[in-house]
C-alpha cells in the first residue's frame, strides 16, 4: 500500500485525521518502515472538551481508529486502561486527565469494552 492510498479515505473525526496525516508524512519520509502510534485515546469526561467527551464518542474513536490502523498496518497503543483520579488539578474532578481509561476507577468497563 502506498502513502497516497493510505490517506485517501479521510471521513474520520479530527483526532483520527491528525493521526492519518502524521502517518502519511512518515510513510513519505521513511518509506515502508513499520509505524506505531504510541498513545491514542479519548476522554469520557472533560470540562475542557464539553460534549465531545463521552463514552459513546470514546467507543466510536476506538472502533474507527482500530479499523483504520488495521487496514493501514499500523500498531496502536491505546491510552489508557483505567481512569486515574489523582492526575491533573485536584480541585477539578471533571478534568480530562482523570478520565481517559477504558475502565472506570472501580474497574468496571466503560461502553468501549462492553
Secondary structure by P-SEA (a helix, b strand, c coil): cccccccccccccaaaaaaaaaaaaaaaacccccccccbbbbbcccccccccccaaaaaaaaaaaaaaaaaacccccccccbbbcccccccccccccccccccccccccccccc
